[in-house]
Amino acid sequence: MCGRASGRVLQRHSGRVLCDKCFREDLVTRFRNEVARYGMITPSDRVLLALSGGKDSFVLLDIVKDIHDVSKVGIVTVVEGVEGYNRVDDVAWIVEASRNYGIDLHLTSFKEFTGYSLDEIVSLDRLRKLETSPCTYCGVLRRRIINYHARTLGYDKVVTAHNLDDEVQTYLMNLLRGDEGRLIQNHPLSSTLSRYFIKRVKPLRKIYEWETSAYAFMRGFKFQEAECPYIRFRPTLRAVLRDYLYEVERSKPGSLLRVLEAIDSYIEKELLKKASNLVELPQCSVCGSPTAYGRSVCVLCDLLSKIGVNSRLPF
């Protein structure tokens, strides 16, 4: 791009070789373009960054602090409670970064919110021989906790660090399940179907995971050595799709971007108008949180009741 510095990164999907500076500028430009295209973050928005502490979180914070007023930025971090999964260092850098940049930090955990860690929830599930994927409990609980903090603390948007790989996997999962509603809800222009939901935006959605890894590495991020032990406990559809998509991308660089853009276009042309006629989601008869059409009990209450946990949690 600049024709001056030594190349450091081979960007296979574009065929370009980039130096450190140009690589960062390219990522920030694509980030800004996605934010502008869909109006993800406006200057007046109070935004809550949902950070796990990994490389994607690092990249998200590193860019947002430079393009948005940090006085209007907050961070929420949820500790799952998984023995042997080293989150101490991850949380430590978030605490340090929030202090350095003057950003409010809201640190919480599954244990604090429900009375149980993820390990304890999984143990209860195994005792009842339910064999529910730990990732299911983790995903549902994290979403509830993050939305609860955003709503009760008065934030306008929740900003997550989902990258291109995550987004394509999610789109394909919803297509394979025939879930048109969730397919639409994953699009940046979808509306929140409940006054109790805070809009979630994903400005890293056009950036590959390998790119966030390279970006974080070049900026000195200390990578976590431990992997969540539940990642391969019971391979989910997401895990199967992830491995398949990596093979496709290796053979045809740029495939993930093309898939995302094609599905985005289809949703914008064919499905968003249909979604505009949807009424507000009903509320769970147990906890009061929004639940899916046709359901009287939300997924979280349903999951927790099956393992004998009192599910009257805040929403």
N, C-alpha and C positions, 0 to 999 in steps of 0.2 A: 504493500500500500504506500509506504513512504519512500521506498527505493534507497534507503540509507542504512538502517540498522541491520544486524544479522538476523536471519529468520530463526524463530524459536518454535513455532507451532505450525504443523501442517493441518489445514482445515479441509479435510477431504471432501466435504459436501460442496465447497465452493471452489476447490482446486487451488486455493491461495496459500502461500507461506507467509506467516506474519511474525513480526517482532513482538516483544512484550507489550510495548506501548500501543501498537496498532491493534493487537489482539484485545487488549482491554477496551480501547475505543470502539472496536467493532461490537463487543458484547454490550457496552453501555448504550450505543446507538440503537441496537436491536431491542434492548430493554425499553428505552424511551419511545421507540416507534410503536411497540405493542401497547404501552401505557396510553399514548396519544390516539392510536387507532380506535381503541375501545373506551376511552375516557375512564381508565381504571382508577387513576388518582388525580384529583383536582387540587389546586393550591390551597383551598380552604379545608380540605379533608383532614380529619384526625384519623390516623391510620395505626392499626395494631399489627405489628409483625409477629407472626406465629413462627418462632424459631425453635428448632430441635437441638441445635448446637453443631450440626454437621456442616459439610462443605457448602451445600446449597444455602443454608442459613447464613453462612459467612458472606457469600457472594451477594445475597439479597440485602443484608444490612450494609455492606460496603458500598453498594450502589445507591440505595435509598437515602442514606445519610448525606450523599452529595447532591441529590436532585430534589429533596423535599425538606421543608423546614423541620428541623429535629425537635423543635418545641411542640410539634403536632404529631410526633411519632412515639409510640409505646411498643413494648415487647412483652409477649407472653410466652413462657416456656413451661412445658408440662413434663414432669419426670414420671416415667411409667412405673418404675420399680421392678427391674429385672436383674436378678443376681448374676454377677459375672459380666454384665454389660456395662462397660466403663463410661458413665455419663458425667463423672466428677469433673474431668477436664473440660468437657463440652460446656457444662453449666458455668464453670469458672471463667471461661473467656467471654461468655454472654454477660455475666455480672461485671466483668472488667470493662467490656465495650460500652455497656449501658452507662457506667459511671463516667468513662472518658468522654462520651458524646453528650452527656446530660439527658439521656433518654430514660423515661420511667420503665422499670422492670417489674413484671408481675410473675413471680415464680410460684408454681403450684405443682401438684402431683395427683396421680390417681388415688393414692392413699388419703390425701387431704380431702378430696372431693367425694369419694365413695366410701372411705373407710377400709379399702382394700387395695393392695398393690396389684399389678398385672400378674405377677407370679401367684399371688393368692387367688385371684380370679380364675386363672388357668387350672390351679390345683382343684378348686371347687368343681370346675367343669369336668375334669378327669374323674373325680370321685363319682360323678353321676353318669360317666361314660357317654357324654354328649359329643365329644370330639370336635367341638367348634374350633375353628382356626384362631389362635391367639391374635392374629392380625385383625380379625373381625372385631374382637373386643377392643383392641387398641385403637383402631380407626374410629369406631363409633364414639368411644369415650373422649378421645382427643377433640373430635369435632364439637361435642357437646360442651366440653370445658372451655375451649377457645371462644365459641360463640357466646357462652355465658359471660365471660370476662369482657368481651367486646361490647355486649349489650348493656351490662350493668355499669360499665365504666364510661359509657358515652362515646365510643369510637364510631366513625362513619364507615370504615372499611376494615376488613381483615385481609392482610397481605400474606400469602403463603409462598413457600419457596419451591413449589412444584416446577420441575423442568420439562423439557420436551419429551423425554422418555416417559415420564410419569403421565403426561397428558395423552399421549398416543395409546399407552396401555389402558388408561381409563376409557377413552373413546371406544376402543375395540372391545373391551369387556362389556360395555353397555350395548354395543351392536350385537355381540354374540348372545347376549341374554335377551335381546329384543326389547330392551328397556328404553323406549323412546323418551320418556319423561326425564330420566337421568342423563340421557345423551344431550338433551336440550339444556338441562341445568348446568352442565359442565362448560357450556359456551360462555364467553365473556359478556355477551349481550343479554343473557338470560336475566329474568327478573327474580327477585326473591319472592317466594310464594307465601310468606308469612311475615307479619310485622315483627315477629320475634327473632327473625333471622337477620344477621348483619351480612351485607354483601361481601363475598370473598373474591379476591382478584389474584391473578397469578402472572406477574410481569415477566417471569423467567420461562414462560411456556414455549418460546421459540428458541430456547438455548439448550443444546445437548448436555447430557450429564457429564460426558467427558470434557466438555468445555468448562463447566463449573469446577470440575476437578483441577483442570489445568490452571484456571484463573486463581483458585484458592492456593494451589501449590506455589505459583509464581509470586503471590503476595504474602507468602510466609505462614499460611495457615497450618497448624499442627493437626494432622489427621488422626482420628481415633483408630486405635489398633484393633479393638474388639468389635465384632459384629453381633447384632442381636441374635441370641441363640434360637429364637423362634422363627427366623427367616426361612428355614427349610424344614421346620417341624412337620408341617403338612402343606406341601406345595399348593399355593392358591392359583387361581386362574391368572392372576397378575404375574406371578413368578414364572409360570409357563409361557405366557405371552412375552415377558421381558426377554427370556432366553431366545425365543424365536425371532423377535424383532432385532436383536443384536446380530443374529446371523444374516438377516435380510439387509441390515444397514452395512455390514461388512462387505457384502457382495455388490450392493448398489448404494453407495454413499448418497445421502440426501433423501432417502426413502421416508424416514420419519417425518421430516419437514413436509414432504409432499402429501403424506397421509393426513397430517394435521390440517394443512391448508385445504385439502379436498373436503374433509368432513366439516370444517368451519364453514366453507362455502355452501355446502348442502344444507346445513342447519339454517344459515342466514336466508337462503332462498326459499326453503320449503317448510321449515318447522317453526320458526320464531313467531310467525303470525298465528299459527295454531295455538301456541303456548300463551299468547296474549289474552285468550278467552278463558283461561283457567281461573277458578275462584281460589280464595285463600285456603291454605291447608287446614284440616281439622286439628283439634288439640287432643293430646293423649289423655285418656280418662284417668290415668294414674298420676302422672307428674305435671300435666298441663303443657308440655312442650309440643311443638308442631309434629305431626305424624303424617304418613303417606295417605293419599286418598284411599278410602275403603278400609283403613285400619283404625281401630279404636284405641290401640296401645302402641306406643312408639317402639322402635327396634331396641333401644337401650333398655327400656323397662322389660320388654319381652326376654331379652338375653339374660338380664340379671335375675329376673324372677325364676327362670329355669335352674339357676344355680343356688337359689335360696337366699338371695341378697335383697334387702329392702331397697326398692328402686325409686322411692319418693325423693328423687334428687332435684336440686334446683335446675332451672333451664334458662 
